[in-house]
Amino acid sequence: MSIEIKQLLIKSNIVQRQECNETDSAEEGLAANEELLAECRRLVLDILRENKER
């Protein structure tokens, strides 16, 4: 009988910028956040799917 241990570790740093007047950088930041959240959701769903297959 084999035992497999997996761990999902997410580290983040929150940086407050002095100049947030540029809409392009704000839109890019939101797009990057959405992309990161989508990837995290995909990874979590993959882990859950793997657990159900066992």
Secondary structure by P-SEA (a helix, b strand, c coil): cbbbbbbbbbbbbbbbbcccccaaaaaaaaaaaaaaaaaaaaaaaaaaaaaaac
